[in-house]
Amino acid sequence: MSSKIAIHRVALVLVALFLIAGALIIALNWKEMRQVLGQANWFLLAPSFLFTALSYLCLGFSLAIVFRVFQTKEDFSYLFRVGFVSNAASYLLNVGGATGVSLQYMLLKTRGLDTENILAPSLFQLYFSGLMLIVLLPVSLLYILLSRQLSLSASLGISIATAILIILLILASITVFSSRVRSVLLRRLGGMVHFIFRRKIDTALNDFENAMSRGVMLVQQHPKVLWMLLLVAVGDWAGTIAALWFCFAALGTFLGAGVLVTGFSLGITAGFISMIPGGLGVQEGSMVGIYTLLGVPIRTAVLAAMLFRIVYYFVPFLVSIGFFQHLLQGSQRELSK
């Protein structure tokens, strides 16, 4: 019981830090938010909020589905709420994907789940979540090359970055679905940890490998689950892209599909790999740069990027605060049993 109480207290501190950091980011951008929202056509902006809701619903369902397939005996609605809040915090404060996974870990750890039974499905869901974005990158690259709206050096740089990400996707896919490759990598990781910290983690890594292998086997035995996860991933990213389109539309600019997807995928990717929390500034700057090169007026690109940050990042984070309270109250009831 004492260990559960300690975990619950750590979770409370972690959630409090997330909320404070998120509140500070929103407060620091409050003046710009009011100015941007004041220039938007709210009739065309309203659908952006609806598609944002669709995206977050898909993210919550995706996490819940993966955890249930991995045989986690936890309430589906609870897992859905964990997926919603972890993604809301992750998108606002994300650092290389670690924010969402760590928050999922702390929230589910308070429910008594073993570490390997949390990390295995969390990482599996993270893989599927990022899959569609990396698929969009070659499409964006092809559009740039065919439209010839960028210089040769810029196109070459984007081509190299896209090739690297595709290679990483292939390696990640092999690692997720090949038990042999995963075992080798985990043994190497265990050896590195032992060499640096003089601490053996072989048992924990074996438990993680067993949990991941069991979950992947169950997914492969149920092809419908794979199709469902892909469908939910498509719904997530389609909702996100549609939300961005309506942000531009609310400012009087109606983008074609090629321009929209290209600026979106390259901007989101730049923000993700920047390692700056939420890609704040980097994502917007990249989007503005790409959209301007593709013929969008720079003022419109700046305002739309800021509007998208408000609609897709700030608002869901504010909504998630109520979910955080409910989740922690549920954990507190578990401790009292």
One Martini backbone bead per residue (centre of mass of N, CA, C, O) as a GRO file, in nm:
protein
  337
    1MET     BB    1   0.056   0.063  -0.020
    2SER     BB    2   0.296   0.263   0.003
    3SER     BB    3   0.376   0.250  -0.300
    4LYS     BB    4   0.108   0.358  -0.410
    5ILE     BB    5   0.119   0.630  -0.265
    6ALA     BB    6   0.383   0.725  -0.392
    7ILE     BB    7   0.285   0.715  -0.686
    8HIS     BB    8   0.050   0.910  -0.647
    9ARG     BB    9   0.224   1.154  -0.565
   10VAL     BB   10   0.394   1.166  -0.821
   11ALA     BB   11   0.154   1.206  -1.010
   12LEU     BB   12   0.060   1.473  -0.890
   13VAL     BB   13   0.320   1.629  -0.950
   14LEU     BB   14   0.329   1.582  -1.255
   15VAL     BB   15   0.055   1.705  -1.324
   16ALA     BB   16   0.111   1.983  -1.201
   17LEU     BB   17   0.346   2.049  -1.393
   18PHE     BB   18   0.187   2.031  -1.654
   19LEU     BB   19  -0.026   2.249  -1.583
   20ILE     BB   20   0.169   2.482  -1.533
   21ALA     BB   21   0.314   2.479  -1.805
   22GLY     BB   22   0.059   2.516  -1.978
   23ALA     BB   23  -0.039   2.780  -1.847
   24LEU     BB   24   0.212   2.948  -1.921
   25ILE     BB   25   0.195   2.924  -2.226
   26ILE     BB   26  -0.086   3.051  -2.251
   27ALA     BB   27  -0.028   3.318  -2.101
   28LEU     BB   28   0.209   3.414  -2.295
   29ASN     BB   29  -0.019   3.393  -2.551
   30TRP     BB   30  -0.279   3.564  -2.498
   31LYS     BB   31  -0.255   3.818  -2.672
   32GLU     BB   32  -0.227   3.671  -2.948
   33MET     BB   33  -0.488   3.512  -2.929
   34ARG     BB   34  -0.686   3.750  -2.935
   35GLN     BB   35  -0.598   3.867  -3.208
   36VAL     BB   36  -0.651   3.618  -3.385
   37LEU     BB   37  -0.950   3.563  -3.308
   38GLY     BB   38  -1.047   3.852  -3.405
   39GLN     BB   39  -0.977   3.771  -3.729
   40ALA     BB   40  -1.181   3.548  -3.732
   41ASN     BB   41  -1.411   3.330  -3.877
   42TRP     BB   42  -1.638   3.161  -3.684
   43PHE     BB   43  -1.796   2.997  -3.893
   44LEU     BB   44  -1.517   2.856  -4.003
   45LEU     BB   45  -1.391   2.772  -3.718
   46ALA     BB   46  -1.582   2.561  -3.591
   47PRO     BB   47  -1.490   2.302  -3.754
   48SER     BB   48  -1.208   2.290  -3.624
   49PHE     BB   49  -1.310   2.190  -3.348
   50LEU     BB   50  -1.447   1.931  -3.452
   51PHE     BB   51  -1.185   1.801  -3.576
   52THR     BB   52  -1.030   1.802  -3.314
   53ALA     BB   53  -1.221   1.611  -3.165
   54LEU     BB   54  -1.182   1.374  -3.356
   55SER     BB   55  -0.880   1.333  -3.310
   56TYR     BB   56  -0.898   1.284  -2.996
   57LEU     BB   57  -1.087   1.045  -3.010
   58CYS     BB   58  -0.895   0.863  -3.168
   59LEU     BB   59  -0.665   0.863  -2.960
   60GLY     BB   60  -0.825   0.738  -2.728
   61PHE     BB   61  -0.914   0.478  -2.875
   62SER     BB   62  -0.635   0.372  -2.948
   63LEU     BB   63  -0.530   0.324  -2.662
   64ALA     BB   64  -0.760   0.143  -2.562
   65ILE     BB   65  -0.729  -0.082  -2.772
   66VAL     BB   66  -0.435  -0.163  -2.715
   67PHE     BB   67  -0.467  -0.235  -2.413
   68ARG     BB   68  -0.682  -0.456  -2.457
   69VAL     BB   69  -0.513  -0.635  -2.647
   70PHE     BB   70  -0.284  -0.649  -2.410
   71GLN     BB   71  -0.461  -0.736  -2.156
   72THR     BB   72  -0.595  -0.496  -2.004
   73LYS     BB   73  -0.766  -0.470  -1.687
   74GLU     BB   74  -0.940  -0.203  -1.797
   75ASP     BB   75  -1.129   0.050  -1.836
   76PHE     BB   76  -1.213   0.194  -2.129
   77SER     BB   77  -1.279   0.484  -2.033
   78TYR     BB   78  -1.015   0.527  -1.882
   79LEU     BB   79  -0.825   0.486  -2.124
   80PHE     BB   80  -0.942   0.715  -2.291
   81ARG     BB   81  -0.870   0.945  -2.092
   82VAL     BB   82  -0.570   0.895  -2.096
   83GLY     BB   83  -0.538   0.949  -2.399
   84PHE     BB   84  -0.636   1.238  -2.397
   85VAL     BB   85  -0.445   1.374  -2.182
   86SER     BB   86  -0.170   1.277  -2.295
   87ASN     BB   87  -0.205   1.421  -2.573
   88ALA     BB   88  -0.254   1.706  -2.477
   89ALA     BB   89   0.020   1.728  -2.328
   90SER     BB   90   0.205   1.636  -2.557
   91TYR     BB   91   0.141   1.860  -2.771
   92LEU     BB   92   0.225   2.100  -2.577
   93LEU     BB   93   0.501   1.929  -2.427
   94ASN     BB   94   0.663   1.781  -2.627
   95VAL     BB   95   0.951   1.530  -2.612
   96GLY     BB   96   0.994   1.288  -2.830
   97GLY     BB   97   0.727   1.132  -2.687
   98ALA     BB   98   0.769   1.125  -2.363
   99THR     BB   99   0.527   1.265  -2.231
  100GLY     BB  100   0.292   1.068  -2.287
  101VAL     BB  101   0.419   0.808  -2.173
  102SER     BB  102   0.477   0.912  -1.882
  103LEU     BB  103   0.180   0.978  -1.816
  104GLN     BB  104   0.065   0.700  -1.860
  105TYR     BB  105   0.237   0.562  -1.651
  106MET     BB  106   0.144   0.716  -1.396
  107LEU     BB  107  -0.165   0.669  -1.416
  108LEU     BB  108  -0.146   0.346  -1.436
  109LYS     BB  109   0.027   0.288  -1.184
  110THR     BB  110  -0.204   0.368  -0.978
  111ARG     BB  111  -0.362   0.087  -1.076
  112GLY     BB  112  -0.127  -0.156  -1.065
  113LEU     BB  113   0.046  -0.172  -1.306
  114ASP     BB  114   0.282  -0.294  -1.484
  115THR     BB  115   0.536  -0.166  -1.656
  116GLU     BB  116   0.530  -0.352  -1.914
  117ASN     BB  117   0.202  -0.313  -1.940
  118ILE     BB  118   0.251  -0.008  -2.030
  119LEU     BB  119   0.488   0.033  -2.235
  120ALA     BB  120   0.414  -0.154  -2.467
  121PRO     BB  121   0.140  -0.019  -2.560
  122SER     BB  122   0.243   0.272  -2.574
  123LEU     BB  123   0.457   0.226  -2.800
  124PHE     BB  124   0.266   0.101  -3.005
  125GLN     BB  125   0.081   0.353  -3.029
  126LEU     BB  126   0.305   0.552  -3.112
  127TYR     BB  127   0.368   0.415  -3.377
  128PHE     BB  128   0.084   0.451  -3.509
  129SER     BB  129   0.063   0.760  -3.480
  130GLY     BB  130   0.335   0.817  -3.665
  131LEU     BB  131   0.281   0.671  -3.935
  132MET     BB  132   0.113   0.880  -4.103
  133LEU     BB  133   0.318   1.109  -4.110
  134ILE     BB  134   0.543   0.954  -4.267
  135VAL     BB  135   0.362   0.898  -4.514
  136LEU     BB  136   0.327   1.208  -4.591
  137LEU     BB  137   0.614   1.294  -4.674
  138PRO     BB  138   0.641   1.176  -4.966
  139VAL     BB  139   0.400   1.336  -5.071
  140SER     BB  140   0.525   1.614  -5.021
  141LEU     BB  141   0.779   1.573  -5.186
  142LEU     BB  142   0.640   1.520  -5.458
  143TYR     BB  143   0.500   1.791  -5.476
  144ILE     BB  144   0.755   1.967  -5.478
  145LEU     BB  145   0.891   1.841  -5.727
  146LEU     BB  146   0.650   1.893  -5.929
  147SER     BB  147   0.614   2.208  -5.869
  148ARG     BB  148   0.889   2.368  -5.837
  149GLN     BB  149   0.893   2.579  -5.565
  150LEU     BB  150   1.182   2.487  -5.503
  151SER     BB  151   1.487   2.456  -5.454
  152LEU     BB  152   1.731   2.230  -5.493
  153SER     BB  153   1.846   2.241  -5.201
  154ALA     BB  154   1.577   2.219  -5.051
  155SER     BB  155   1.483   1.952  -5.180
  156LEU     BB  156   1.728   1.787  -5.087
  157GLY     BB  157   1.693   1.824  -4.783
  158ILE     BB  158   1.407   1.700  -4.769
  159SER     BB  159   1.483   1.426  -4.891
  160ILE     BB  160   1.680   1.338  -4.670
  161ALA     BB  161   1.487   1.359  -4.431
  162THR     BB  162   1.278   1.160  -4.543
  163ALA     BB  163   1.465   0.914  -4.570
  164ILE     BB  164   1.535   0.892  -4.271
  165LEU     BB  165   1.240   0.852  -4.168
  166ILE     BB  166   1.183   0.596  -4.331
  167ILE     BB  167   1.405   0.426  -4.206
  168LEU     BB  168   1.297   0.453  -3.916
  169LEU     BB  169   1.026   0.319  -3.977
  170ILE     BB  170   1.137   0.045  -4.061
  171LEU     BB  171   1.290  -0.012  -3.798
  172ALA     BB  172   1.041   0.011  -3.613
  173SER     BB  173   0.879  -0.218  -3.747
  174ILE     BB  174   1.082  -0.442  -3.695
  175THR     BB  175   1.091  -0.409  -3.387
  176VAL     BB  176   0.788  -0.459  -3.330
  177PHE     BB  177   0.751  -0.744  -3.520
  178SER     BB  178   1.045  -0.848  -3.418
  179SER     BB  179   1.162  -1.044  -3.173
  180ARG     BB  180   1.460  -1.082  -3.246
  181VAL     BB  181   1.542  -0.786  -3.277
  182ARG     BB  182   1.440  -0.690  -3.001
  183SER     BB  183   1.622  -0.871  -2.827
  184VAL     BB  184   1.891  -0.756  -2.922
  185LEU     BB  185   1.840  -0.460  -2.841
  186LEU     BB  186   1.786  -0.516  -2.537
  187ARG     BB  187   2.063  -0.639  -2.476
  188ARG     BB  188   2.223  -0.388  -2.552
  189LEU     BB  189   2.087  -0.202  -2.351
  190GLY     BB  190   2.163  -0.361  -2.097
  191GLY     BB  191   2.471  -0.334  -2.142
  192MET     BB  192   2.485  -0.025  -2.130
  193VAL     BB  193   2.367   0.015  -1.848
  194HIS     BB  194   2.579  -0.158  -1.701
  195PHE     BB  195   2.830   0.006  -1.794
  196ILE     BB  196   2.733   0.291  -1.681
  197PHE     BB  197   2.561   0.200  -1.391
  198ARG     BB  198   2.596  -0.086  -1.269
  199ARG     BB  199   2.309  -0.215  -1.380
  200LYS     BB  200   2.064  -0.457  -1.380
  201ILE     BB  201   1.780  -0.505  -1.638
  202ASP     BB  202   1.695  -0.786  -1.752
  203THR     BB  203   1.419  -0.846  -1.625
  204ALA     BB  204   1.267  -0.597  -1.733
  205LEU     BB  205   1.326  -0.654  -2.035
  206ASN     BB  206   1.192  -0.932  -2.045
  207ASP     BB  207   0.911  -0.837  -1.964
  208PHE     BB  208   0.877  -0.646  -2.202
  209GLU     BB  209   0.914  -0.854  -2.427
  210ASN     BB  210   0.675  -1.035  -2.346
  211ALA     BB  211   0.455  -0.818  -2.371
  212MET     BB  212   0.507  -0.742  -2.667
  213SER     BB  213   0.481  -1.023  -2.794
  214ARG     BB  214   0.195  -1.080  -2.697
  215GLY     BB  215   0.058  -0.833  -2.829
  216VAL     BB  216   0.146  -0.878  -3.126
  217MET     BB  217   0.020  -1.157  -3.152
  218LEU     BB  218  -0.273  -1.065  -3.101
  219VAL     BB  219  -0.286  -0.869  -3.338
  220GLN     BB  220  -0.216  -1.082  -3.563
  221GLN     BB  221  -0.472  -1.265  -3.486
  222HIS     BB  222  -0.629  -0.969  -3.533
  223PRO     BB  223  -0.674  -0.794  -3.815
  224LYS     BB  224  -0.901  -0.597  -3.729
  225VAL     BB  225  -0.725  -0.433  -3.538
  226LEU     BB  226  -0.533  -0.313  -3.744
  227TRP     BB  227  -0.752  -0.172  -3.911
  228MET     BB  228  -0.860  -0.003  -3.678
  229LEU     BB  229  -0.596   0.152  -3.618
  230LEU     BB  230  -0.569   0.273  -3.900
  231LEU     BB  231  -0.841   0.419  -3.903
  232VAL     BB  232  -0.786   0.594  -3.654
  233ALA     BB  233  -0.530   0.729  -3.765
  234VAL     BB  234  -0.669   0.860  -4.006
  235GLY     BB  235  -0.875   1.023  -3.839
  236ASP     BB  236  -0.673   1.189  -3.687
  237TRP     BB  237  -0.517   1.327  -3.930
  238ALA     BB  238  -0.765   1.430  -4.082
  239GLY     BB  239  -0.864   1.613  -3.854
  240THR     BB  240  -0.609   1.789  -3.838
  241ILE     BB  241  -0.604   1.893  -4.131
  242ALA     BB  242  -0.890   2.012  -4.129
  243ALA     BB  243  -0.838   2.216  -3.904
  244LEU     BB  244  -0.627   2.377  -4.065
  245TRP     BB  245  -0.802   2.455  -4.307
  246PHE     BB  246  -1.010   2.625  -4.131
  247CYS     BB  247  -0.803   2.830  -4.038
  248PHE     BB  248  -0.761   2.949  -4.317
  249ALA     BB  249  -1.059   3.001  -4.387
  250ALA     BB  250  -1.105   3.206  -4.146
  251LEU     BB  251  -0.885   3.402  -4.322
  252GLY     BB  252  -0.961   3.363  -4.649
  253THR     BB  253  -0.806   3.079  -4.710
  254PHE     BB  254  -0.800   2.827  -4.979
  255LEU     BB  255  -0.657   2.528  -4.984
  256GLY     BB  256  -0.493   2.294  -5.128
  257ALA     BB  257  -0.399   1.976  -5.072
  258GLY     BB  258  -0.094   1.994  -5.132
  259VAL     BB  259  -0.026   2.244  -4.962
  260LEU     BB  260  -0.145   2.156  -4.693
  261VAL     BB  261   0.016   1.885  -4.646
  262THR     BB  262   0.301   1.994  -4.676
  263GLY     BB  263   0.304   2.207  -4.446
  264PHE     BB  264   0.212   2.018  -4.224
  265SER     BB  265   0.420   1.781  -4.224
  266LEU     BB  266   0.680   1.960  -4.205
  267GLY     BB  267   0.602   2.121  -3.952
  268ILE     BB  268   0.551   1.888  -3.753
  269THR     BB  269   0.826   1.750  -3.784
  270ALA     BB  270   1.002   1.988  -3.691
  271GLY     BB  271   0.875   2.008  -3.407
  272PHE     BB  272   0.942   1.718  -3.311
  273ILE     BB  273   1.270   1.723  -3.370
  274SER     BB  274   1.350   1.978  -3.187
  275MET     BB  275   1.291   1.928  -2.862
  276ILE     BB  276   1.072   2.129  -2.819
  277PRO     BB  277   0.812   2.203  -2.647
  278GLY     BB  278   0.574   2.146  -2.890
  279GLY     BB  279   0.737   2.312  -3.108
  280LEU     BB  280   0.762   2.598  -3.020
  281GLY     BB  281   0.801   2.797  -3.315
  282VAL     BB  282   0.906   2.580  -3.511
  283GLN     BB  283   0.642   2.496  -3.639
  284GLU     BB  284   0.549   2.774  -3.731
  285GLY     BB  285   0.802   2.852  -3.895
  286SER     BB  286   0.784   2.614  -4.094
  287MET     BB  287   0.505   2.663  -4.203
  288VAL     BB  288   0.550   2.949  -4.305
  289GLY     BB  289   0.783   2.885  -4.498
  290ILE     BB  290   0.636   2.680  -4.681
  291TYR     BB  291   0.379   2.842  -4.752
  292THR     BB  292   0.529   3.081  -4.878
  293LEU     BB  293   0.675   2.910  -5.101
  294LEU     BB  294   0.366   2.814  -5.200
  295GLY     BB  295   0.204   3.120  -5.203
  296VAL     BB  296   0.146   3.219  -4.923
  297PRO     BB  297   0.080   3.462  -4.735
  298ILE     BB  298   0.256   3.544  -4.460
  299ARG     BB  299   0.032   3.651  -4.276
  300THR     BB  300  -0.157   3.409  -4.305
  301ALA     BB  301   0.043   3.191  -4.207
  302VAL     BB  302   0.086   3.303  -3.925
  303LEU     BB  303  -0.210   3.307  -3.826
  304ALA     BB  304  -0.276   3.006  -3.882
  305ALA     BB  305  -0.058   2.881  -3.698
  306MET     BB  306  -0.169   3.016  -3.439
  307LEU     BB  307  -0.460   2.910  -3.459
  308PHE     BB  308  -0.385   2.610  -3.450
  309ARG     BB  309  -0.257   2.616  -3.170
  310ILE     BB  310  -0.515   2.691  -3.023
  311VAL     BB  311  -0.718   2.471  -3.124
  312TYR     BB  312  -0.522   2.198  -3.098
  313TYR     BB  313  -0.369   2.269  -2.810
  314PHE     BB  314  -0.503   2.458  -2.596
  315VAL     BB  315  -0.800   2.364  -2.571
  316PRO     BB  316  -0.756   2.058  -2.500
  317PHE     BB  317  -0.596   2.118  -2.243
  318LEU     BB  318  -0.825   2.258  -2.090
  319VAL     BB  319  -1.020   2.015  -2.105
  320SER     BB  320  -0.823   1.805  -1.954
  321ILE     BB  321  -0.838   1.902  -1.659
  322GLY     BB  322  -1.097   1.747  -1.580
  323PHE     BB  323  -0.976   1.463  -1.634
  324PHE     BB  324  -0.751   1.467  -1.430
  325GLN     BB  325  -0.926   1.478  -1.178
  326HIS     BB  326  -1.083   1.213  -1.232
  327LEU     BB  327  -0.840   1.019  -1.245
  328LEU     BB  328  -0.727   1.077  -0.957
  329GLN     BB  329  -0.983   0.997  -0.807
  330GLY     BB  330  -0.978   0.704  -0.903
  331SER     BB  331  -0.704   0.636  -0.773
  332GLN     BB  332  -0.788   0.699  -0.483
  333ARG     BB  333  -1.004   0.474  -0.467
  334GLU     BB  334  -0.805   0.239  -0.509
  335LEU     BB  335  -0.641   0.289  -0.243
  336SER     BB  336  -0.900   0.249  -0.043
  337LYS     BB  337  -0.941  -0.073  -0.095
   0.00000   0.00000   0.00000
